[in-house]
Amino acid sequence: MANDILITGGLGMIGHIVARRLAEQSREVVVTDISTDYGLLDPAELTHLVQQRRQRIPASVKIYAEDIADPIGMGSIFQRHQIHTVIH
């Protein structure tokens, strides 16, 4: 039985911490993130913030730039991984 965990918004303020903690417990973690702040940050500041958060999670975490509202993009993630749990 697969135990992949999908974290939507996995590079967000809370999501990247959850991804890191689960990966540290040897869990298979998959993250989706479209890296948007809904216009609250300068684009350069947002890019820098996302890069920092990527560095804080282990390289074993798979990151996909998919919108959770896109059934085709999300379907491709579910085809590649055996998702057991979704954290949203």
C-alpha positions as CSV (number, residue, x, y, z in Angstrom):
1,M,0.0,0.0,0.0
2,A,1.4,3.4,-1.0
3,N,1.6,6.1,1.5
4,D,2.4,9.2,-0.7
5,I,1.1,12.4,0.8
6,L,0.0,15.3,-1.3
7,I,0.3,18.7,0.2
8,T,-1.5,21.5,-1.7
9,G,0.1,24.8,-1.3
10,G,3.2,23.0,-0.1
11,L,5.5,25.9,-0.4
12,G,3.2,28.2,1.5
13,M,3.8,29.5,5.0
14,I,2.5,26.4,6.8
15,G,2.7,23.9,3.9
16,H,6.5,23.9,3.5
17,I,6.9,23.2,7.2
18,V,4.5,20.3,7.0
19,A,6.3,19.0,3.9
20,R,9.7,19.2,5.7
21,R,8.5,17.4,8.9
22,L,6.8,14.6,7.0
23,A,9.9,14.1,4.7
24,E,12.1,14.0,7.8
25,Q,9.9,11.0,9.0
26,S,10.7,9.2,5.7
27,R,7.3,9.8,4.3
28,E,6.9,10.2,0.5
29,V,5.7,13.7,0.0
30,V,4.3,15.4,-3.1
31,V,3.7,19.1,-3.1
32,T,1.6,21.3,-5.4
33,D,2.2,25.0,-5.5
34,I,1.5,27.7,-8.0
35,S,3.4,30.3,-6.0
36,T,0.9,33.1,-5.8
37,D,0.3,35.6,-3.1
38,Y,-2.7,37.1,-4.7
39,G,-0.9,40.4,-5.4
40,L,0.3,41.0,-1.8
41,L,4.0,40.8,-2.5
42,D,6.3,42.2,-5.1
43,P,7.0,39.5,-7.7
44,A,10.7,39.5,-7.0
45,E,10.1,39.2,-3.3
46,L,7.7,36.3,-3.9
47,T,10.3,34.5,-6.1
48,H,12.9,34.9,-3.4
49,L,10.5,33.6,-0.7
50,V,9.6,30.5,-2.8
51,Q,13.3,29.8,-3.4
52,Q,14.0,30.0,0.3
53,R,11.2,27.6,1.1
54,R,12.4,25.1,-1.5
55,Q,15.8,25.0,0.2
56,R,14.1,24.2,3.5
57,I,12.5,21.0,2.3
58,P,14.5,17.8,1.4
59,A,15.3,17.1,-2.2
60,S,13.2,13.9,-2.0
61,V,10.0,16.0,-2.0
62,K,8.5,16.2,-5.4
63,I,7.2,19.6,-6.3
64,Y,4.7,20.3,-9.1
65,A,3.5,23.6,-10.3
66,E,-0.2,22.6,-10.6
67,D,-3.4,24.4,-9.7
68,I,-5.6,22.2,-7.6
69,A,-8.6,23.4,-9.7
70,D,-7.0,21.9,-12.9
71,P,-8.3,18.3,-13.2
72,I,-5.8,17.4,-16.0
73,G,-2.8,18.6,-14.0
74,M,-3.9,17.0,-10.8
75,G,-4.9,13.9,-12.6
76,S,-1.3,13.6,-13.9
77,I,0.0,13.8,-10.3
78,F,-2.4,11.1,-9.2
79,Q,-1.3,8.9,-12.1
80,R,2.4,9.3,-11.2
81,H,2.0,8.7,-7.5
82,Q,-0.1,6.5,-5.3
83,I,-1.6,9.3,-3.1
84,H,-2.8,8.0,0.2
85,T,-3.5,11.3,2.0
86,V,-4.2,14.9,0.9
87,I,-3.4,17.8,3.1
88,H,-5.1,21.0,2.0
